[in-house]
Amino acid sequence: MQDLSVLKQEFAPDLLRTDGEELEKYAKDETPGDYYFLPEAVFLPNNTNEVKQLLSIASKEKIPVVPRGGGTSRCGGSLAVYGGVILSLEKMQEIIDIDEENLILEIQPGVITENINEFLKEYKFFYPPDPASIDSCSIGGNVSTNAGGPRCLKYGLTRNYVYGIEVVFPDGKKEFLGGKMQKNATGYSLMNLLIGSEGTLGVITRIFLKVLPLFPYSATLLVPFKELKDAAQSAFIALSKGFLPSALEFMDEDSVRATMENTDKSIPIEDAGAFLIVEINEYKKEDIEDMFEKLGKVFLEYGASDVFIAEEPYQQDKIWDFRRSISEALDHIGTVIPEDVVVPRANLPEFVGYVKGLEKKYGTRIYTFGHIGDGNIHINIIERDEWNDRGEPLIREILKKATTLGGKISGEHGIGWTKKKFLQYSRTEREINIMKGIKREFDPFNILNPGKIFDMEGNK
Ligand SMILES: Cc1cc2nc3c(=O)[nH]c(=O)nc-3n(C[C@H](O)[C@H](O)[C@H](O)COP(=O)(O)OP(=O)(O)OC[C@H]3O[C@@H](n4cnc5c(N)ncnc54)[C@H](O)[C@@H]3O)c2cc1C
């Protein structure tokens, strides 16, 4: 229990909430399983100054503060695991400015990611990163986790769109890192250190985002394969032949069936061993047709049983809606253990086959889907009632294989609270010590999102 008396004296009750019902809403995030941590207070700032005030007191009083956006973390990133205060940026939802000359959007961190493109439509711009949680995650959370999504195959990750960030450090002092410049080679990039730091180094309170001209034409292909390995193989073959669709996603048969059975979403064909979903977007209509023809040929040559094309926006939305609903569908089946492994894409056919092969050994179902073009697949293991180790031996086997194939344990979700025991599969002791040194420099009292990514010695 933390002593919050100084905070209670300083802040009005509508800014610092401490009533039980309100706190309950922040005790969980989207990490499946029994991860419930009731915070002692929730702070709901309207502006950067209030964030500064909170942190300057919290650092003096050594009170843990956990930044939170949409609370869609799949690895316990936004949970108050050591109590203290949840700092929810949900009220800071202003789109401040669109600078049409420099193609920069200035935005507060609490804006829900989906609303960015709604806003940009009028200006004929778009912002590509599109995590599957787009309707509930925030841009501040995306920057803090360096979020990915289907379109990151062609357009890059969140990091590639961040030009500048305003940050409040754990001591309550503020800096603006970066700016509106296209380039910046002026010493170490502290901005890039903050991006993907999972709320452990500073609180992001304002962001400059690069936007692109809106592409006028798009189509979505739905490609069924009899064999899962053929789907995986033809994806990387298509890319190695020089085709670059905007998204190249994969769903195994079980994931498709589970989504059909547990949601009101559907796709026109369901009888296949695996599916690819491919989005093409181009500035000329004939380029869409050309890419469809050529890509279709490659898929058919490498084992596709057909290639369907959706050109009408409503048809395309239906397919993408289906893809985005898989996680929700799996939550109806049982407690899911979500893994987010990334390997070099040419090694995916071997990796996916290996993972599915473990179903029998461990007597459970393993659903695989995700960003096959990036080599990043989501592996969703259904936890068995009798397991009291949250499937650790199975997870370790999967991570060992990924490491052997040159992969890492997280492609986009991050490490947070639930994955930190596996960090050593992907980072050496020396690397972890360097990261801890950085954490100490930014946050000497370990008040900001403590217990995430790694443990600090003697200080949680
Ligand atoms: C159904 C589903 C699908 C998903 N699909 C994807 C996907 O395709 N790609 C992907 O990358 N992820 C995906 N995720 C994971 C998740 O949505 C992302 O990690 C997302 O970026 C988190 O954003 P959020 O606003 O919900 O952040 P939260 O969950 O609230 O927080 C995530 C982390 O960021 C920190 N944080 C949040 N805001 C700030 C801030 N302003 N300053 C400093 N730190 C902050 C938190 O402390 C925490 O460590 C998915 C999750 C779900 C539930």
The ligand as an SDF file (V2000), in Angstrom:
LIG
                    3D

 53 58  0  0  0  0  0  0  0  0999 V2000
   -7.5760   -7.7590  -30.2540 C   0  0  0  0  0  0  0  0  0  0  0  0
   -6.2000   -7.1650  -30.1800 C   0  0  0  0  0  0  0  0  0  0  0  0
   -5.4610   -7.0640  -31.3450 C   0  0  0  0  0  0  0  0  0  0  0  0
   -4.1750   -6.4890  -31.2980 C   0  0  0  0  0  0  0  0  0  0  0  0
   -3.4750   -6.3690  -32.4680 N   0  0  0  0  0  0  0  0  0  0  0  0
   -2.2790   -5.7450  -32.4550 C   0  0  0  0  0  0  0  0  0  0  0  0
   -1.5740   -5.5300  -33.6840 C   0  0  0  0  0  0  0  0  0  0  0  0
   -2.0370   -5.8760  -34.7770 O   0  0  0  0  0  0  0  0  0  0  0  0
   -0.3660   -4.9100  -33.6030 N   0  0  0  0  0  0  0  0  0  0  0  0
    0.1550   -4.4910  -32.4050 C   0  0  0  0  0  0  0  0  0  0  0  0
    1.2560   -3.9270  -32.3920 O   0  0  0  0  0  0  0  0  0  0  0  0
   -0.4800   -4.7060  -31.2490 N   0  0  0  0  0  0  0  0  0  0  0  0
   -1.6930   -5.3010  -31.2340 C   0  0  0  0  0  0  0  0  0  0  0  0
   -2.3540   -5.4740  -30.0530 N   0  0  0  0  0  0  0  0  0  0  0  0
   -1.7340   -5.0440  -28.7820 C   0  0  0  0  0  0  0  0  0  0  0  0
   -2.0590   -3.5850  -28.3690 C   0  0  0  0  0  0  0  0  0  0  0  0
   -3.2730   -3.1530  -28.9440 O   0  0  0  0  0  0  0  0  0  0  0  0
   -0.9280   -2.6300  -28.7370 C   0  0  0  0  0  0  0  0  0  0  0  0
    0.2140   -2.9190  -27.9600 O   0  0  0  0  0  0  0  0  0  0  0  0
   -1.2740   -1.1450  -28.5870 C   0  0  0  0  0  0  0  0  0  0  0  0
   -0.2280   -0.3580  -29.1240 O   0  0  0  0  0  0  0  0  0  0  0  0
   -1.5100   -0.7130  -27.1370 C   0  0  0  0  0  0  0  0  0  0  0  0
   -2.1240    0.5630  -27.1390 O   0  0  0  0  0  0  0  0  0  0  0  0
   -3.0000    1.0420  -25.8970 P   0  0  0  0  0  0  0  0  0  0  0  0
   -3.3730    2.4540  -26.1100 O   0  0  0  0  0  0  0  0  0  0  0  0
   -4.1090    0.1070  -25.6510 O   0  0  0  0  0  0  0  0  0  0  0  0
   -1.9170    0.9760  -24.7380 O   0  0  0  0  0  0  0  0  0  0  0  0
   -2.0170    0.3220  -23.3040 P   0  0  0  0  0  0  0  0  0  0  0  0
   -2.3760   -1.1140  -23.3970 O   0  0  0  0  0  0  0  0  0  0  0  0
   -2.8210    1.1800  -22.4190 O   0  0  0  0  0  0  0  0  0  0  0  0
   -0.4770    0.4420  -22.8770 O   0  0  0  0  0  0  0  0  0  0  0  0
    0.5160   -0.2830  -23.5440 C   0  0  0  0  0  0  0  0  0  0  0  0
    1.8940    0.1460  -23.0150 C   0  0  0  0  0  0  0  0  0  0  0  0
    2.1560    1.4940  -23.3900 O   0  0  0  0  0  0  0  0  0  0  0  0
    2.3370    2.3240  -22.2340 C   0  0  0  0  0  0  0  0  0  0  0  0
    1.6870    3.6060  -22.5400 N   0  0  0  0  0  0  0  0  0  0  0  0
    0.4260    3.8190  -22.9930 C   0  0  0  0  0  0  0  0  0  0  0  0
    0.2380    5.1230  -23.2450 N   0  0  0  0  0  0  0  0  0  0  0  0
    1.3980    5.7670  -22.9330 C   0  0  0  0  0  0  0  0  0  0  0  0
    1.8410    7.1250  -22.9840 C   0  0  0  0  0  0  0  0  0  0  0  0
    1.0640    8.1080  -23.4220 N   0  0  0  0  0  0  0  0  0  0  0  0
    3.1130    7.3970  -22.5710 N   0  0  0  0  0  0  0  0  0  0  0  0
    3.9390    6.4230  -22.1440 C   0  0  0  0  0  0  0  0  0  0  0  0
    3.5750    5.1310  -22.0810 N   0  0  0  0  0  0  0  0  0  0  0  0
    2.3200    4.7980  -22.4760 C   0  0  0  0  0  0  0  0  0  0  0  0
    1.7250    1.5530  -21.0820 C   0  0  0  0  0  0  0  0  0  0  0  0
    2.3400    1.8670  -19.8530 O   0  0  0  0  0  0  0  0  0  0  0  0
    1.9820    0.1200  -21.4930 C   0  0  0  0  0  0  0  0  0  0  0  0
    3.2780   -0.2760  -21.1490 O   0  0  0  0  0  0  0  0  0  0  0  0
   -3.6320   -6.0510  -30.0560 C   0  0  0  0  0  0  0  0  0  0  0  0
   -4.3940   -6.1630  -28.8820 C   0  0  0  0  0  0  0  0  0  0  0  0
   -5.6610   -6.7040  -28.9420 C   0  0  0  0  0  0  0  0  0  0  0  0
   -6.4690   -6.7870  -27.6790 C   0  0  0  0  0  0  0  0  0  0  0  0
  1  2  1  0
  2  3  1  0
  2 52  2  0
  3  4  2  0
  4  5  1  0
  4 50  1  0
  5  6  2  0
  6  7  1  0
  6 13  1  0
  7  8  2  0
  7  9  1  0
  9 10  1  0
 10 11  2  0
 10 12  1  0
 12 13  2  0
 13 14  1  0
 14 15  1  0
 14 50  1  0
 15 16  1  0
 16 17  1  0
 16 18  1  0
 18 19  1  0
 18 20  1  0
 20 21  1  0
 20 22  1  0
 22 23  1  0
 23 24  1  0
 24 25  2  0
 24 26  1  0
 24 27  1  0
 27 28  1  0
 28 29  2  0
 28 30  1  0
 28 31  1  0
 31 32  1  0
 32 33  1  0
 33 34  1  0
 33 48  1  0
 34 35  1  0
 35 36  1  0
 35 46  1  0
 36 37  1  0
 36 45  1  0
 37 38  2  0
 38 39  1  0
 39 40  1  0
 39 45  2  0
 40 41  1  0
 40 42  2  0
 42 43  1  0
 43 44  2  0
 44 45  1  0
 46 47  1  0
 46 48  1  0
 48 49  1  0
 50 51  2  0
 51 52  1  0
 52 53  1  0
M  END
$$$$
